[in-house]
Amino acid sequence: MGLIDLTDPVNDTLADATLIANNNALLEALLNGNIDAANIAPGSITSTQLAANAVGAGSIADGSMTTAKLADGAVTSAKILDGTIATADIADGAVTLAKLVSTVQLSLRAVVGQVNSGGTIGGGTGFSVVHGGTGTYQVTITSAFSAGPVVVVTPLWDAGGGAMATVLAIDTSHFNVLTYFHNGTATDYGFYFIARELI
């Protein structure tokens, strides 16, 4: 059913009462806002023809708005209601450290490693080690903390027993470790450490 130009004299069929009735019915539907999707040609209504906020959430069918229909950057944080994104909505690995605000990054910042008795690195990244003498090790953090971290050290398992380890000095990018036998004699032992920044 389409509109008929009532002013065109060429349309001799306008006298047909059925056509006039159909035309009036369509005009009334337009005026009352009762035109459904079946009366609208695909692609005939563009975004520029819609008034601001004319389409509300109640006018959008569930599942009809896909990712492909959203322009890049169209959905900002201001358009997402608090609490509407659950853990299940976030893909594995989608949230990286760079996407967290600086205060959260700091609270998560830690360097973890294993140092062998000879001063080589047995595990972990983000640090280097200098073995200065028997039982003495200096660990340098590659990217310095903004403040002196809390450092915890634990000696590697020693078959003979009695291995000890302690932290002697800490600053934003270094800490020193002393390993020794339980009687106080400096001895080379490997150790694990965790250095974490406080905020």
Contacts in CASP RR format, 6 or more apart in sequence:
PFRMAT RR
TARGET T0000
AUTHOR 0000-0000-0000
METHOD contacts of the structure
MODEL  1
MGLIDLTDPVNDTLADATLIANNNALLEALLNGNIDAANIAPGSITSTQL
AANAVGAGSIADGSMTTAKLADGAVTSAKILDGTIATADIADGAVTLAKL
VSTVQLSLRAVVGQVNSGGTIGGGTGFSVVHGGTGTYQVTITSAFSAGPV
VVVTPLWDAGGGAMATVLAIDTSHFNVLTYFHNGTATDYGFYFIARELI
1 22 0 8 1.000
1 25 0 8 1.000
1 26 0 8 1.000
1 39 0 8 1.000
2 22 0 8 1.000
2 23 0 8 1.000
2 26 0 8 1.000
3 23 0 8 1.000
3 26 0 8 1.000
3 27 0 8 1.000
4 11 0 8 1.000
4 14 0 8 1.000
4 19 0 8 1.000
4 20 0 8 1.000
4 23 0 8 1.000
5 11 0 8 1.000
6 14 0 8 1.000
6 23 0 8 1.000
13 19 0 8 1.000
14 20 0 8 1.000
28 34 0 8 1.000
29 35 0 8 1.000
29 39 0 8 1.000
97 105 0 8 1.000
97 108 0 8 1.000
100 108 0 8 1.000
103 199 0 8 1.000
106 146 0 8 1.000
106 197 0 8 1.000
106 199 0 8 1.000
107 199 0 8 1.000
109 145 0 8 1.000
109 196 0 8 1.000
109 197 0 8 1.000
110 149 0 8 1.000
110 194 0 8 1.000
110 195 0 8 1.000
110 196 0 8 1.000
110 197 0 8 1.000
111 126 0 8 1.000
111 127 0 8 1.000
111 141 0 8 1.000
111 149 0 8 1.000
111 194 0 8 1.000
111 195 0 8 1.000
111 196 0 8 1.000
112 124 0 8 1.000
112 192 0 8 1.000
112 193 0 8 1.000
112 194 0 8 1.000
112 195 0 8 1.000
113 121 0 8 1.000
113 122 0 8 1.000
113 123 0 8 1.000
113 124 0 8 1.000
113 127 0 8 1.000
113 192 0 8 1.000
113 193 0 8 1.000
113 194 0 8 1.000
114 121 0 8 1.000
114 122 0 8 1.000
114 123 0 8 1.000
114 124 0 8 1.000
114 156 0 8 1.000
114 190 0 8 1.000
114 191 0 8 1.000
114 192 0 8 1.000
114 193 0 8 1.000
115 121 0 8 1.000
115 122 0 8 1.000
115 129 0 8 1.000
115 137 0 8 1.000
115 139 0 8 1.000
115 177 0 8 1.000
115 190 0 8 1.000
115 191 0 8 1.000
115 192 0 8 1.000
115 193 0 8 1.000
116 122 0 8 1.000
116 156 0 8 1.000
116 190 0 8 1.000
117 156 0 8 1.000
117 179 0 8 1.000
117 188 0 8 1.000
117 189 0 8 1.000
117 190 0 8 1.000
118 131 0 8 1.000
118 188 0 8 1.000
118 190 0 8 1.000
119 129 0 8 1.000
119 130 0 8 1.000
119 131 0 8 1.000
119 137 0 8 1.000
119 190 0 8 1.000
120 129 0 8 1.000
121 127 0 8 1.000
121 128 0 8 1.000
121 129 0 8 1.000
126 141 0 8 1.000
126 142 0 8 1.000
126 143 0 8 1.000
127 139 0 8 1.000
127 140 0 8 1.000
127 141 0 8 1.000
127 142 0 8 1.000
127 195 0 8 1.000
128 139 0 8 1.000
128 140 0 8 1.000
128 142 0 8 1.000
129 137 0 8 1.000
129 138 0 8 1.000
129 139 0 8 1.000
129 140 0 8 1.000
130 137 0 8 1.000
130 138 0 8 1.000
130 140 0 8 1.000
131 137 0 8 1.000
131 188 0 8 1.000
132 138 0 8 1.000
134 186 0 8 1.000
134 187 0 8 1.000
134 188 0 8 1.000
135 178 0 8 1.000
135 179 0 8 1.000
135 180 0 8 1.000
135 186 0 8 1.000
135 187 0 8 1.000
135 188 0 8 1.000
135 189 0 8 1.000
136 176 0 8 1.000
136 177 0 8 1.000
136 178 0 8 1.000
136 186 0 8 1.000
137 176 0 8 1.000
137 177 0 8 1.000
137 178 0 8 1.000
137 179 0 8 1.000
137 191 0 8 1.000
138 174 0 8 1.000
138 175 0 8 1.000
138 176 0 8 1.000
138 177 0 8 1.000
139 174 0 8 1.000
139 175 0 8 1.000
139 176 0 8 1.000
139 177 0 8 1.000
139 193 0 8 1.000
139 195 0 8 1.000
140 173 0 8 1.000
140 174 0 8 1.000
141 149 0 8 1.000
141 172 0 8 1.000
141 173 0 8 1.000
141 174 0 8 1.000
141 195 0 8 1.000
144 172 0 8 1.000
144 173 0 8 1.000
145 172 0 8 1.000
145 173 0 8 1.000
145 195 0 8 1.000
145 197 0 8 1.000
146 172 0 8 1.000
146 197 0 8 1.000
147 172 0 8 1.000
147 197 0 8 1.000
147 198 0 8 1.000
148 170 0 8 1.000
148 171 0 8 1.000
148 172 0 8 1.000
148 197 0 8 1.000
148 198 0 8 1.000
149 170 0 8 1.000
149 172 0 8 1.000
149 175 0 8 1.000
149 195 0 8 1.000
149 196 0 8 1.000
149 197 0 8 1.000
149 198 0 8 1.000
150 195 0 8 1.000
150 196 0 8 1.000
150 197 0 8 1.000
150 198 0 8 1.000
151 167 0 8 1.000
151 170 0 8 1.000
151 175 0 8 1.000
151 193 0 8 1.000
151 194 0 8 1.000
151 195 0 8 1.000
152 167 0 8 1.000
152 193 0 8 1.000
152 194 0 8 1.000
153 165 0 8 1.000
153 166 0 8 1.000
153 167 0 8 1.000
153 177 0 8 1.000
153 191 0 8 1.000
153 192 0 8 1.000
153 193 0 8 1.000
154 165 0 8 1.000
154 191 0 8 1.000
154 192 0 8 1.000
154 193 0 8 1.000
155 163 0 8 1.000
155 164 0 8 1.000
155 165 0 8 1.000
155 179 0 8 1.000
155 189 0 8 1.000
155 190 0 8 1.000
155 191 0 8 1.000
156 163 0 8 1.000
156 189 0 8 1.000
156 190 0 8 1.000
156 191 0 8 1.000
156 192 0 8 1.000
157 163 0 8 1.000
158 189 0 8 1.000
161 182 0 8 1.000
162 181 0 8 1.000
162 182 0 8 1.000
163 179 0 8 1.000
163 181 0 8 1.000
163 182 0 8 1.000
163 187 0 8 1.000
163 189 0 8 1.000
163 190 0 8 1.000
164 179 0 8 1.000
164 180 0 8 1.000
164 181 0 8 1.000
164 182 0 8 1.000
164 184 0 8 1.000
164 189 0 8 1.000
165 177 0 8 1.000
165 178 0 8 1.000
165 179 0 8 1.000
165 180 0 8 1.000
165 189 0 8 1.000
165 190 0 8 1.000
165 191 0 8 1.000
166 177 0 8 1.000
166 178 0 8 1.000
166 180 0 8 1.000
167 175 0 8 1.000
167 176 0 8 1.000
167 177 0 8 1.000
168 175 0 8 1.000
168 176 0 8 1.000
168 177 0 8 1.000
168 178 0 8 1.000
169 175 0 8 1.000
169 176 0 8 1.000
175 193 0 8 1.000
175 195 0 8 1.000
177 191 0 8 1.000
177 193 0 8 1.000
178 186 0 8 1.000
179 186 0 8 1.000
179 187 0 8 1.000
179 188 0 8 1.000
179 189 0 8 1.000
179 190 0 8 1.000
179 191 0 8 1.000
180 186 0 8 1.000
180 187 0 8 1.000
180 189 0 8 1.000
181 187 0 8 1.000
END
